[in-house]
Amino acid sequence: MEKHVLCKQDTLSIGDREIYQIGRLSVVLVRTKDGFYAMRNACPHQGGPLGKGTIQGAALPSNVGEYCYERKGDIIYCPWHHWEFDVTNGCSIREPEKIKVKTYAVKVEGDDVVLYK
């Protein structure tokens, strides 16, 4: 496995994300309340840049004009067509068994956030 130091731990606050280029690979690093997660920066639908999308929660059924979310801060939305993906495992919210974004192992080593691929 190749080791790539992406940033210092305090670079990203909870709920933030940053796009990193590793050779020809573009990844988005997300910091949630539970830690750091990295995934390929391309939506499997049409290649939209996930790192430019919003990070929210999964929308729950609710009344008209009411917006309820679960798992706040764990879901990234593609900016092109609003496909939703769980940042912790790359799975689509709507079809987790069929649609997934490639994820990468991330560890905090000392003060560094390191990606392994």
Secondary structure, DSSP 8 states (H G I E B T S, - for coil): --EEEEEEGGGS-TT-EEEEEETTEEEEEEEETTEEEEEESS-TTT---GGGS-EEEEEE---TT--EEEEEEEEEE-TTT--EEETTT-BBSS-TTT-B--EEEEEEETTEEEEE-
